[in-house]
Amino acid sequence: MSHGDYKAFFAATCAGYVELVRHHLDAGVDVDFVHPELQSTALVAALEEGREDVALLLLDHGASPTLLSPLEGATPLQAARAAGLDRVAARLSRASPAT
């Protein structure tokens, strides 16, 4: 997959622009790419921003439920729990090894 315009994708993810995130995903942006400057996964960033709808979209598009985000030092499940996003945490719990 292409890294595409990862910075624009990442910004849309954090801002909660679901349709723009979908556009970037459809254009081939790698959902699990960790940009060397940003050092964060889009999924963990979305969770930290409380963007449940974006997080679910990323998971639907194959985001790794276990990929550690380097900047935060957190897995998606840890980020979802910390943000109080119970629906996402439940989905991640089913997809992740016991934590």
C-alpha positions as CSV (number, residue, x, y, z in Angstrom):
1,M,0.0,0.0,0.0
2,S,1.0,3.6,-0.5
3,H,1.8,6.0,2.2
4,G,-0.1,8.5,0.1
5,D,-0.7,11.8,1.8
6,Y,-0.3,10.4,5.3
7,K,0.0,13.8,7.0
8,A,-3.4,14.9,5.6
9,F,-4.9,11.5,6.5
10,F,-3.5,11.8,10.0
11,A,-4.9,15.3,10.4
12,A,-8.3,14.2,9.2
13,T,-8.2,11.2,11.6
14,C,-7.5,13.5,14.6
15,A,-10.1,16.0,13.6
16,G,-12.8,13.3,13.1
17,Y,-13.5,14.0,9.4
18,V,-14.8,10.5,8.7
19,E,-15.5,11.1,5.0
20,L,-12.0,12.5,4.4
21,V,-10.4,9.6,6.3
22,R,-12.5,7.3,4.1
23,H,-11.2,9.1,1.0
24,H,-7.6,8.7,2.0
25,L,-8.1,5.0,2.8
26,D,-9.8,4.5,-0.5
27,A,-6.9,6.2,-2.2
28,G,-4.5,3.7,-0.7
29,V,-3.1,5.3,2.4
30,D,-1.5,2.6,4.6
31,V,-3.7,2.5,7.7
32,D,-0.9,1.3,9.9
33,F,1.9,3.6,8.6
34,V,3.9,5.3,11.3
35,H,5.2,8.6,9.8
36,P,8.8,9.2,10.9
37,E,8.0,12.7,12.0
38,L,4.6,12.0,13.7
39,Q,5.6,8.7,15.4
40,S,2.0,7.9,16.1
41,T,-0.4,5.4,14.6
42,A,-3.6,6.9,13.2
43,L,-5.7,4.5,15.3
44,V,-4.2,5.4,18.6
45,A,-4.3,9.1,17.7
46,A,-8.0,8.9,16.8
47,L,-8.7,7.1,20.1
48,E,-6.8,9.7,22.1
49,E,-9.0,12.4,20.5
50,G,-12.1,10.4,21.3
51,R,-13.0,9.8,17.6
52,E,-14.8,6.5,18.0
53,D,-16.4,6.7,14.6
54,V,-13.0,7.2,13.0
55,A,-11.4,4.4,15.1
56,L,-14.1,2.0,14.0
57,L,-13.6,3.0,10.3
58,L,-9.8,2.4,10.6
59,L,-10.4,-1.0,12.2
60,D,-12.9,-1.8,9.4
61,H,-10.1,-1.0,6.9
62,G,-7.6,-3.3,8.5
63,A,-5.9,-1.2,11.2
64,S,-3.9,-3.5,13.4
65,P,-5.7,-3.9,16.8
66,T,-2.3,-4.6,18.5
67,L,0.1,-2.2,16.8
68,L,2.0,-0.2,19.5
69,S,2.0,3.5,18.7
70,P,5.6,4.7,19.4
71,L,4.9,8.3,20.5
72,E,2.3,7.3,23.1
73,G,3.8,3.9,24.0
74,A,0.2,2.6,23.9
75,T,-1.7,-0.1,22.1
76,P,-5.1,0.7,20.6
77,L,-6.8,-1.2,23.5
78,Q,-4.9,0.8,26.1
79,A,-5.8,4.1,24.3
80,A,-9.5,3.1,23.9
81,R,-9.7,2.3,27.6
82,A,-8.0,5.5,28.6
83,A,-10.4,7.5,26.5
84,G,-13.4,5.7,27.9
85,L,-14.4,4.4,24.4
86,D,-16.1,1.2,25.7
87,R,-17.5,0.1,22.3
88,V,-14.1,0.3,20.7
89,A,-12.3,-1.3,23.7
90,A,-14.7,-4.2,23.6
91,R,-14.0,-4.8,19.9
92,L,-10.3,-4.5,20.4
93,S,-10.5,-6.9,23.4
94,R,-12.0,-9.5,21.1
95,A,-9.2,-9.0,18.6
96,S,-6.2,-8.7,21.0
97,P,-4.3,-11.1,23.1
98,A,-5.3,-11.1,26.8
99,T,-4.2,-7.8,28.4
